[in-house]
């Protein structure tokens, strides 16, 4: 992709990219519960699963509470062996959690932060994507993924790093996955057009990224915890069936003109479909005391 197109991507900042892709899921490993668990019991189950995974060496795994079914859903990528899932089941039972309170699914590919060389915003050998333009008073910034920016001091519009955008001001990863970059180059414009909102399960959404373009799909879950392969754990994520690949990290998730999230990571495969996780944008905006416009 040439310089002009790269710069246009930057100026567009949060144009949407989306594609429909569905994570492959195996049947639940346990029979469905006879009755929906109470919120208190469900919270106990989630706490047990969270504690078990956090203390273990497992990665490539995501988990969340599905209030609609009254179960805790655990999704394991292709790198997690069946023996680890059986161990998870045994460990949760030792703290009084019934097997039928947990649904285990499989996702094709590998859960990892989506970061790679290519075209969009460049720094320190990395390429990511612009999320949403934001401002504080008369100072303009954009949001991107925290795992992109933790080792990048300055961002550029091109791979040759001759056109400077500006510096990383703050970043947060793991735990969260967001970062704030200031526009330091006055020759670059930074259009807006979004209002902030919150994702809903079942909602039709679109994402934009510099690797795979505009892709659309559906929100599958909220409040998801993910432990990425070779990286850290992030919490409070939006899970979708939209695919994404390396370099798409940091790009926007939106519905119409409503800003919802920032691309974090997933299975990274748009040839056969995948699962992608997004940092809710409201949390980043509140953390940095900026406004989407």
VEXFIGU-456828 format. One record per residue: y, x, z of N, C-alpha, C in turn; residue number from 1; residue in one letter. Coordinates in steps of 0.05 Angstrom, whole numbers. Layout:
BEGIN
> Y; X; Z; Y; X; Z; Y; X; Z; NUM; a
...
***
This chain:
BEGIN
> -24; 17; 0; 0; 0; 0; 25; 18; 0; 1; x
> 44; 12; -17; 67; 30; -21; 88; 26; 1; 2; x
> 109; 43; -1; 130; 43; 19; 144; 16; 21; 3; x
> 151; 5; -3; 166; -20; -3; 150; -43; 10; 4; x
> 125; -44; 3; 108; -66; 15; 105; -61; 44; 5; x
> 102; -36; 52; 99; -30; 81; 124; -39; 96; 6; x
> 148; -33; 84; 173; -40; 97; 176; -70; 98; 7; x
> 168; -83; 76; 170; -112; 76; 152; -124; 98; 8; x
> 129; -112; 102; 112; -123; 124; 126; -120; 151; 9; x
> 140; -97; 154; 153; -93; 180; 176; -114; 183; 10; x
> 191; -118; 162; 213; -136; 164; 204; -165; 168; 11; x
> 180; -171; 156; 169; -198; 160; 161; -201; 189; 12; x
> 153; -179; 201; 146; -177; 229; 123; -194; 238; 13; x
> 125; -220; 234; 104; -237; 246; 94; -257; 226; 14; x
> 92; -250; 201; 81; -268; 181; 52; -271; 187; 15; x
> 40; -295; 184; 13; -299; 193; -9; -290; 175; 16; x
> -31; -281; 186; -55; -275; 171; -78; -289; 184; 17; x
> -95; -301; 169; -117; -314; 182; -141; -316; 164; 18; x
> -166; -318; 174; -189; -324; 158; -209; -337; 176; 19; x
> -226; -353; 164; -245; -368; 180; -271; -351; 182; 20; x
> -279; -346; 206; -304; -331; 211; -315; -340; 237; 21; x
> -342; -342; 239; -354; -353; 263; -372; -332; 275; 22; x
> -370; -327; 301; -388; -309; 315; -416; -321; 315; 23; x
> -436; -304; 309; -463; -314; 310; -472; -316; 338; 24; x
> -484; -339; 345; -492; -343; 372; -522; -351; 372; 25; x
> -537; -338; 390; -564; -346; 394; -565; -370; 412; 26; x
> -587; -384; 413; -589; -406; 432; -586; -396; 461; 27; x
> -576; -413; 478; -574; -405; 506; -601; -396; 517; 28; x
> -599; -376; 535; -623; -366; 546; -635; -383; 568; 29; x
> -620; -403; 576; -629; -421; 597; -624; -450; 589; 30; x
> -639; -469; 600; -636; -497; 594; -609; -506; 605; 31; x
> -596; -525; 591; -571; -535; 601; -573; -548; 629; 32; x
> -552; -546; 645; -554; -558; 671; -555; -588; 670; 33; x
> -569; -600; 689; -571; -630; 689; -545; -643; 694; 34; x
> -528; -630; 710; -502; -641; 717; -481; -620; 714; 35; x
> -457; -628; 706; -434; -609; 704; -428; -599; 732; 36; x
> -424; -573; 734; -418; -561; 760; -390; -568; 768; 37; x
> -386; -570; 794; -359; -576; 805; -341; -552; 800; 38; x
> -314; -556; 800; -296; -533; 796; -300; -511; 816; 39; x
> -306; -518; 841; -310; -498; 862; -335; -482; 856; 40; x
> -357; -495; 849; -382; -481; 842; -379; -464; 817; 41; x
> -365; -475; 797; -360; -460; 773; -344; -435; 777; 42; x
> -324; -437; 795; -308; -413; 802; -326; -392; 816; 43; x
> -345; -401; 832; -363; -383; 845; -381; -368; 825; 44; x
> -390; -383; 805; -407; -372; 785; -392; -351; 769; 45; x
> -367; -358; 761; -350; -339; 746; -345; -314; 762; 46; x
> -340; -317; 787; -334; -294; 804; -359; -276; 806; 47; x
> -383; -288; 808; -407; -272; 809; -412; -257; 783; 48; x
> -408; -270; 761; -412; -257; 735; -391; -235; 731; 49; x
> -366; -241; 738; -345; -221; 735; -351; -196; 752; 50; x
> -359; -201; 777; -365; -179; 795; -389; -162; 786; 51; x
> -409; -176; 776; -433; -162; 766; -427; -144; 742; 52; x
> -412; -155; 723; -405; -140; 699; -387; -117; 706; 53; x
> -367; -122; 723; -348; -101; 731; -361; -78; 744; 54; x
> -381; -83; 761; -394; -62; 776; -415; -47; 759; 55; x
> -423; -60; 737; -444; -48; 720; -432; -29; 700; 56; x
> -449; -17; 684; -441; 1; 662; -439; -14; 635; 57; x
> -443; -40; 636; -443; -55; 611; -416; -56; 598; 58; x
> -415; -54; 572; -391; -59; 556; -400; -73; 530; 59; x
> -380; -81; 514; -386; -98; 491; -394; -126; 499; 60; x
> -380; -136; 520; -387; -162; 531; -362; -177; 539; 61; x
> -363; -204; 536; -340; -221; 543; -350; -244; 559; 62; x
> -333; -255; 576; -342; -278; 593; -318; -296; 600; 63; x
> -323; -322; 602; -303; -341; 609; -315; -366; 620; 64; x
> -299; -383; 632; -308; -409; 643; -302; -430; 622; 65; x
> -323; -445; 615; -320; -468; 597; -321; -493; 614; 66; x
> -297; -504; 620; -296; -527; 637; -307; -552; 624; 67; x
> -307; -553; 597; -318; -576; 583; -348; -580; 587; 68; x
> -362; -557; 588; -391; -559; 592; -399; -553; 620; 69; x
> -381; -543; 637; -387; -536; 664; -405; -512; 666; 70; x
> -401; -492; 649; -417; -468; 650; -399; -444; 647; 71; x
> -409; -421; 654; -396; -395; 648; -410; -384; 623; 72; x
> -394; -378; 603; -405; -368; 578; -402; -338; 576; 73; x
> -424; -324; 572; -425; -295; 568; -432; -289; 539; 74; x
> -415; -274; 525; -420; -266; 497; -424; -236; 496; 75; x
> -447; -228; 486; -454; -199; 484; -453; -191; 454; 76; x
> -441; -168; 449; -441; -158; 421; -468; -145; 415; 77; x
> -471; -135; 390; -497; -125; 381; -506; -100; 395; 78; x
> -488; -87; 410; -495; -62; 423; -508; -66; 451; 79; x
> -506; -90; 461; -516; -96; 488; -546; -102; 486; 80; x
> -563; -86; 499; -592; -91; 498; -600; -116; 514; 81; x
> -622; -128; 505; -632; -151; 520; -638; -145; 549; 82; x
> -646; -120; 554; -653; -112; 582; -628; -115; 600; 83; x
> -604; -109; 589; -580; -111; 604; -574; -140; 611; 84; x
> -579; -158; 591; -574; -186; 596; -594; -197; 616; 85; x
> -618; -188; 615; -638; -197; 636; -630; -187; 663; 86; x
> -619; -162; 664; -610; -151; 689; -587; -167; 700; 87; x
> -568; -175; 682; -546; -192; 691; -556; -218; 703; 88; x
> -576; -230; 691; -587; -255; 701; -599; -251; 729; 89; x
> -614; -229; 732; -626; -223; 758; -605; -218; 780; 90; x
> -584; -203; 773; -564; -196; 792; -548; -220; 801; 91; x
> -542; -238; 782; -527; -262; 790; -544; -280; 807; 92; x
> -570; -281; 802; -587; -298; 819; -588; -288; 848; 93; x
> -585; -262; 852; -586; -251; 879; -563; -260; 896; 94; x
> -541; -269; 883; -518; -280; 898; -517; -310; 897; 95; x
> -540; -323; 891; -542; -351; 892; -532; -367; 868; 96; x
> -531; -353; 844; -522; -367; 820; -547; -374; 803; 97; x
> -549; -400; 798; -572; -410; 782; -569; -401; 753; 98; x
> -592; -395; 740; -592; -386; 712; -580; -407; 694; 99; x
> -584; -433; 700; -575; -454; 682; -545; -458; 684; 100; x
> -531; -443; 701; -502; -444; 703; -489; -425; 683; 101; x
> -505; -409; 669; -494; -389; 651; -506; -393; 623; 102; x
> -488; -393; 603; -497; -393; 575; -492; -365; 563; 103; x
> -513; -354; 551; -510; -328; 539; -511; -330; 509; 104; x
> -492; -318; 496; -490; -319; 467; -490; -290; 456; 105; x
> -495; -288; 430; -494; -262; 416; -472; -263; 395; 106; x
> -457; -241; 392; -438; -239; 371; -446; -215; 353; 107; x
> -445; -219; 328; -451; -197; 309; -428; -176; 310; 108; x
> -436; -151; 308; -416; -129; 309; -411; -118; 336; 109; x
> -388; -106; 340; -382; -91; 365; -354; -98; 375; 110; x
> -352; -106; 400; -326; -112; 412; -311; -86; 417; 111; x
> -289; -82; 404; -273; -57; 408; -244; -63; 401; 112; x
> -226; -47; 412; -198; -50; 404; -195; -44; 374; 113; x
> -179; -59; 360; -177; -56; 331; -154; -37; 325; 114; x
> -161; -12; 320; -141; 9; 316; -152; 28; 295; 115; x
> -136; 35; 275; -145; 53; 254; -123; 62; 236; 116; x
> -129; 82; 219; -109; 93; 201; -105; 74; 177; 117; x
> -81; 73; 166; -76; 56; 143; -46; 50; 139; 118; x
> -39; 25; 137; -12; 17; 129; 0; -4; 147; 119; x
> 23; 0; 158; 38; -20; 173; 58; -5; 191; 120; x
> 52; -2; 216; 69; 15; 233; 52; 39; 241; 121; x
> 64; 62; 240; 50; 88; 243; 61; 104; 266; 122; x
> 43; 118; 280; 52; 137; 300; 29; 153; 311; 123; x
> 33; 179; 313; 13; 197; 325; -15; 194; 312; 124; x
> -15; 189; 286; -41; 187; 272; -54; 159; 273; 125; x
> -40; 140; 286; -50; 113; 288; -35; 94; 270; 126; x
> -49; 72; 263; -36; 50; 248; -42; 24; 262; 127; x
> -21; 8; 267; -25; -18; 278; -7; -38; 264; 128; x
> -3; -61; 276; 13; -82; 263; 35; -92; 281; 129; x
> 57; -100; 269; 79; -112; 285; 70; -140; 294; 130; x
> 77; -147; 318; 71; -174; 328; 95; -192; 324; 131; x
> 109; -198; 345; 133; -216; 343; 158; -200; 350; 132; x
> 180; -206; 335; 206; -195; 342; 216; -210; 367; 133; x
> 228; -194; 385; 239; -205; 410; 266; -191; 415; 134; x
> 281; -201; 434; 306; -188; 441; 313; -192; 470; 135; x
> 330; -175; 480; 341; -177; 506; 371; -172; 504; 136; x
> 387; -192; 506; 416; -189; 500; 420; -182; 471; 137; x
> 434; -160; 466; 438; -151; 439; 419; -130; 430; 138; x
> 398; -124; 445; 379; -104; 438; 353; -117; 426; 139; x
> 344; -106; 404; 321; -118; 390; 296; -101; 392; 140; x
> 274; -114; 395; 248; -101; 399; 227; -116; 383; 141; x
> 202; -105; 382; 179; -121; 374; 156; -116; 393; 142; x
> 139; -136; 395; 115; -133; 411; 91; -124; 393; 143; x
> 74; -108; 404; 49; -100; 391; 28; -97; 413; 144; x
> 5; -86; 406; -17; -83; 425; -12; -59; 443; 145; x
> -19; -62; 469; -16; -40; 487; -34; -17; 481; 146; x
> -59; -22; 472; -77; 0; 466; -68; 16; 442; 147; x
> -50; 4; 425; -38; 19; 403; -18; 39; 413; 148; x
> -2; 30; 432; 23; 44; 439; 20; 63; 463; 149; x
> -3; 63; 477; -5; 79; 501; -2; 109; 496; 150; x
> -9; 118; 471; -6; 147; 465; 14; 152; 443; 151; x
> 30; 132; 436; 49; 135; 414; 78; 133; 425; 152; x
> 93; 154; 421; 121; 154; 430; 140; 142; 410; 153; x
> 136; 146; 384; 154; 137; 364; 139; 125; 341; 154; x
> 149; 103; 330; 136; 89; 307; 152; 92; 282; 155; x
> 138; 91; 259; 150; 94; 233; 140; 72; 214; 156; x
> 154; 67; 192; 146; 46; 173; 126; 56; 153; 157; x
> 122; 82; 150; 105; 93; 129; 87; 115; 140; 158; x
> 65; 119; 126; 45; 139; 136; 55; 167; 136; 159; x
> 75; 173; 119; 87; 200; 119; 106; 204; 142; 160; x
> 112; 182; 157; 129; 183; 181; 156; 194; 175; 161; x
> 168; 184; 153; 195; 193; 145; 216; 172; 152; 162; x
> 208; 147; 154; 227; 125; 161; 221; 115; 190; 163; x
> 238; 123; 208; 234; 117; 236; 241; 88; 243; 164; x
> 224; 76; 260; 230; 49; 270; 244; 52; 297; 165; x
> 230; 65; 316; 240; 68; 343; 218; 75; 362; 166; x
> 225; 77; 388; 206; 86; 408; 191; 64; 422; 167; x
> 167; 71; 432; 153; 54; 451; 168; 54; 477; 168; x
> 176; 31; 487; 191; 29; 512; 171; 26; 535; 169; x
> 152; 8; 532; 132; 3; 554; 106; -6; 541; 170; x
> 84; -1; 555; 58; -11; 545; 40; -16; 569; 171; x
> 21; -34; 565; 2; -41; 586; -26; -45; 574; 172; x
> -44; -27; 583; -72; -28; 574; -88; -8; 591; 173; x
> -112; -14; 601; -126; -40; 600; -114; -60; 620; 174; x
> -130; -81; 626; -120; -103; 642; -106; -123; 625; 175; x
> -83; -114; 613; -69; -129; 593; -71; -114; 567; 176; x
> -59; -124; 545; -59; -109; 520; -33; -117; 505; 177; x
> -10; -107; 515; 15; -111; 501; 33; -87; 505; 178; x
> 52; -85; 486; 71; -63; 487; 98; -72; 475; 179; x
> 119; -58; 482; 146; -64; 473; 157; -40; 458; 180; x
> 166; -44; 433; 178; -22; 417; 206; -30; 410; 181; x
> 225; -12; 414; 253; -18; 408; 260; -10; 379; 182; x
> 276; -27; 366; 286; -20; 340; 309; 0; 344; 183; x
> 304; 25; 336; 325; 45; 339; 338; 52; 312; 184; x
> 327; 41; 290; 338; 46; 263; 354; 21; 255; 185; x
> 380; 25; 254; 398; 2; 248; 396; -8; 219; 186; x
> 383; 7; 202; 380; -1; 174; 357; -22; 171; 187; x
> 341; -25; 191; 319; -44; 190; 327; -71; 201; 188; x
> 321; -92; 187; 327; -119; 197; 303; -129; 213; 189; x
> 308; -150; 229; 286; -160; 247; 289; -190; 249; 190; x
> 280; -205; 228; 282; -234; 228; 265; -247; 249; 191; x
> 273; -272; 256; 257; -287; 276; 245; -312; 263; 192; x
> 247; -334; 278; 236; -359; 268; 214; -371; 284; 193; x
> 208; -360; 307; 186; -370; 324; 196; -380; 351; 194; x
> 181; -399; 362; 185; -407; 390; 158; -401; 404; 195; x
> 159; -398; 430; 136; -390; 445; 119; -414; 453; 196; x
> 93; -411; 454; 76; -433; 462; 50; -423; 474; 197; x
> 32; -441; 481; 6; -433; 493; -17; -445; 476; 198; x
> -37; -429; 472; -60; -437; 456; -76; -459; 470; 199; x
> -90; -475; 454; -108; -495; 464; -136; -492; 451; 200; x
> -156; -497; 467; -184; -496; 456; -186; -516; 433; 201; x
> -197; -508; 411; -201; -525; 388; -177; -524; 369; 202; x
> -155; -512; 376; -131; -511; 360; -135; -494; 335; 203; x
> -125; -503; 312; -125; -488; 287; -103; -467; 288; 204; x
> -109; -442; 284; -90; -420; 287; -92; -400; 264; 205; x
> -72; -384; 261; -70; -363; 240; -62; -337; 252; 206; x
> -73; -316; 242; -64; -289; 250; -56; -273; 226; 207; x
> -40; -252; 231; -31; -234; 211; -37; -205; 219; 208; x
> -46; -189; 201; -52; -161; 207; -49; -144; 182; 209; x
> -44; -119; 185; -38; -101; 162; -63; -93; 147; 210; x
> -87; -97; 158; -111; -89; 144; -123; -112; 127; 211; x
> -125; -135; 138; -140; -157; 125; -123; -181; 118; 212; x
> -97; -180; 122; -80; -201; 113; -81; -226; 131; 213; x
> -75; -249; 118; -73; -274; 133; -100; -287; 135; 214; x
> -108; -294; 159; -134; -306; 164; -130; -329; 184; 215; x
> -145; -351; 180; -142; -374; 198; -169; -382; 210; 216; x
> -168; -395; 232; -192; -404; 245; -186; -422; 269; 217; x
> -202; -420; 289; -201; -439; 312; -202; -424; 338; 218; x
> -187; -434; 358; -188; -423; 385; -214; -433; 398; 219; x
> -231; -415; 408; -256; -422; 420; -256; -423; 450; 220; x
> -239; -406; 462; -238; -405; 492; -213; -392; 501; 221; x
> -205; -398; 526; -182; -386; 539; -190; -372; 565; 222; x
> -173; -354; 574; -179; -341; 600; -204; -323; 598; 223; x
> -208; -310; 575; -232; -294; 571; -228; -266; 580; 224; x
> -248; -255; 594; -248; -226; 601; -266; -212; 581; 225; x
> -257; -188; 572; -272; -172; 553; -273; -143; 562; 226; x
> -297; -132; 562; -300; -103; 566; -306; -91; 540; 227; x
> -287; -76; 528; -291; -64; 501; -308; -40; 502; 228; x
> -322; -35; 481; -338; -10; 478; -320; 14; 478; 229; x
> -326; 33; 495; -311; 58; 496; -282; 55; 505; 230; x
> -276; 33; 519; -249; 28; 527; -249; 12; 553; 231; x
> -227; -2; 559; -226; -16; 585; -230; -45; 583; 232; x
> -227; -59; 606; -230; -88; 608; -202; -101; 606; 233; x
> -200; -122; 590; -176; -138; 589; -183; -166; 598; 234; x
> -164; -180; 610; -169; -206; 621; -148; -227; 611; 235; x
> -156; -252; 613; -138; -273; 605; -134; -276; 575; 236; x
> -154; -267; 559; -151; -267; 530; -157; -294; 517; 237; x
> -146; -298; 493; -153; -321; 476; -175; -312; 458; 238; x
> -197; -327; 457; -220; -321; 439; -219; -339; 415; 239; x
> -222; -328; 391; -222; -343; 366; -245; -335; 349; 240; x
> -250; -352; 328; -270; -345; 308; -258; -333; 283; 241; x
> -233; -323; 286; -220; -309; 264; -229; -280; 264; 242; x
> -234; -269; 240; -242; -241; 239; -217; -223; 239; 243; x
> -220; -197; 245; -199; -177; 243; -213; -150; 241; 244; x
> -198; -130; 232; -209; -103; 229; -189; -82; 239; 245; x
> -198; -57; 239; -181; -35; 248; -154; -36; 234; 246; x
> -133; -33; 249; -106; -34; 239; -92; -61; 242; 247; x
> -108; -82; 247; -97; -109; 251; -86; -112; 280; 248; x
> -93; -93; 298; -84; -95; 325; -54; -97; 327; 249; x
> -45; -114; 345; -16; -118; 349; -4; -140; 333; 250; x
> -18; -149; 313; -8; -170; 296; -7; -197; 310; 251; x
> 9; -216; 299; 14; -242; 312; -8; -262; 308; 252; x
> -12; -279; 328; -28; -303; 327; -9; -326; 331; 253; x
> -10; -346; 313; 9; -368; 315; -2; -394; 303; 254; x
> 12; -415; 309; 6; -441; 297; 32; -452; 286; 255; x
> 35; -453; 260; 61; -460; 248; 82; -440; 257; 256; x
> 103; -449; 270; 124; -431; 279; 122; -426; 309; 257; x
> 99; -432; 321; 95; -427; 349; 79; -401; 354; 258; x
> 92; -383; 368; 79; -357; 374; 59; -361; 397; 259; x
> 35; -351; 394; 14; -355; 413; 3; -329; 425; 260; x
> -2; -309; 408; -16; -285; 419; -11; -260; 402; 261; x
> -23; -238; 412; -21; -212; 400; -50; -202; 396; 262; x
> -57; -193; 372; -84; -185; 366; -92; -161; 383; 263; x
> -115; -164; 397; -124; -143; 415; -149; -129; 404; 264; x
> -171; -143; 401; -196; -130; 391; -217; -150; 385; 265; x
> -240; -141; 378; -262; -158; 371; -284; -144; 356; 266; x
> -299; -158; 340; -322; -146; 326; -313; -130; 301; 267; x
> -289; -136; 291; -278; -120; 270; -294; -120; 244; 268; x
> -299; -144; 233; -315; -146; 209; -307; -172; 194; 269; x
> -291; -168; 172; -282; -191; 156; -300; -196; 132; 270; x
> -320; -179; 128; -338; -184; 105; -359; -205; 112; 271; x
> -366; -207; 138; -387; -226; 146; -377; -244; 168; 272; x
> -353; -241; 177; -342; -257; 199; -342; -243; 225; 273; x
> -329; -254; 245; -328; -241; 271; -314; -257; 292; 274; x
> -311; -245; 316; -297; -256; 338; -274; -238; 345; 275; x
> -251; -250; 350; -227; -234; 356; -213; -245; 381; 276; x
> -203; -226; 398; -190; -233; 423; -160; -227; 420; 277; x
> -144; -244; 433; -115; -242; 431; -102; -242; 459; 278; x
> -83; -225; 463; -67; -225; 487; -47; -248; 485; 279; x
> -47; -267; 504; -26; -288; 503; 2; -276; 503; 280; x
> 18; -285; 485; 45; -273; 482; 63; -280; 504; 281; x
> 59; -303; 517; 77; -311; 539; 77; -291; 561; 282; x
> 53; -280; 567; 51; -260; 589; 67; -235; 582; 283; x
> 66; -226; 557; 81; -202; 549; 111; -207; 551; 284; x
> 120; -230; 541; 148; -237; 542; 159; -239; 571; 285; x
> 143; -250; 588; 151; -252; 616; 152; -225; 630; 286; x
> 132; -208; 623; 130; -181; 635; 154; -164; 628; 287; x
> 163; -167; 603; 185; -149; 594; 212; -163; 594; 288; x
> 213; -188; 603; 238; -202; 605; 253; -203; 579; 289; x
> 239; -210; 557; 251; -212; 531; 246; -240; 520; 290; x
> 259; -247; 498; 256; -273; 486; 248; -271; 457; 291; x
> 229; -288; 449; 222; -292; 421; 244; -309; 409; 292; x
> 251; -302; 384; 273; -318; 371; 265; -325; 343; 293; x
***
